[in-house]
Amino acid sequence: MTQHDFEFADQLFPAMRTDMNNALIALSTRQAGTGAPALVAAARPNRLYVDITRKQVLVRDNADTTDFIWDSWGQERLRILNEAAPVALPEDVGRLLVNVYGTAINLSLPQAVGNFASSWYVDVYNHSTTPLYVVPTAPSLIQGLTSLALMSGQGAKIVSSAGNYTCGLTGKGNVTTAEMNTALAGALVPTGAIFPFLHYGIIPAGYVRLMGGSIGNASSGASERAHADCYPLYSYFWGLCDNTACPVAGGRGSDAAYDFNRNAYLVMPDMRGRTLFGLDLGTGRLTGAAPGGINGSAHCYPGGEQMHTLAASEIPPHQHTVSVPSFADTSLGGGPYALHYANTTGASGTDGGIGVYGYAHNTCPPGMAVGCWIAKL
């Protein structure tokens, strides 16, 4: 590979022959070399040469001011790099599949100036199991940073522009089964949805149990779940339920975000052994006035009872008309059922009262118990 300036100085024939042969070799190899041929005083517009380092064919513009990329050996094909050490990328390769076998591997980009200042791009995909760090040559930056980490399974389209690089990321990288389940659940089920679930000890990802536990951020010390992903449900309970129904540790601040960020957990309703009702909303079907009633005008207030003991006020007064034959005793029956008469020759009459009370009866409808109620984060 030879490059030549195509200027022939006055010289003896043997040297002239060598110089001319070198010029012919340079022509036959398209001026192939590790950079641009040397410039001479004479103008060379439209000069063509091959940069073997960058694997590009470049041509001088007609004004003889700069070189621009005419073609690229890797532009329309897929290159595969199997690297165990940092590698430089001084070429326009089009698409690039990178298999990294080491750790903390750097893919070095050329400085975004000269031939790389515009119209230079590369699609990079990290097919390895370790991060790939894309590093531009200083002082160029990529997305304003000195390096860009591509996780396993993540790609980027990188374009040089105005002395820096811009990129568009594709893919999240490797996704765990738990992350996929959470993403699918989030797409299909809204935050705050409540369901019965068969097992109280093992629940699906993205849900919490309504068993009187608490939720909050990672530093809150919450008993049910302490994680940043609790905030959507935390803010729901905070906004819909007062501090009696869902108390916040240390009392409530200005809003849900304030309490969440100050590491204050929120106690969720305890739905063990309970069923759900919709709010009354003015129908009068749920009222907390009667003993054992439910407050149907506020969220998450418990109520109801499985066994109810009748009070005197709950039994309406009523009367029984009876006729009894003659008998010597002046009372019939005993206890609360006694009827007393003043004669023994036969009588008829009425007995009045409020009936029997003080005994409990079952109010539980037919049903079946399962593990627990769960709520979507």
Buried (B, 14 or more C-beta within 10 A) or exposed (E): EBBBBBEEEEEEEEEEEEBEEEBEBBEEBEBBBEEBBEEEEEEBEEBBBBBBEBBBBBBBEEEEEEBBBEEBBBBEEEBEBEBEEEBEBBBBBBBBBBBBEEEEBBBBBBBBEEBBBBEBBBBBBBBBEBBBBBBBBEEBBBBEEEBBEBBBBBBBBBBBEEBBBBBEBBBEBEEEEEEEEBBEBBEEBEBBEEEBBEEBEEBBBBBBBBBEBBBBBEEBEBBBBBBEBBBBBBBBBBEEBEEEBBBBBEEBBEEBEEBBEBBBBBBBBBBEEBEEEEEBEEEEEBBBEEEEEBBBEBBBBEBBEEEBEBEEEEBEEEEEEEEEEEEEEEEBEEEEEEBEBEEEEEBEEEEEEEEEEEEEEEEEEEEEEEBBBBBBB
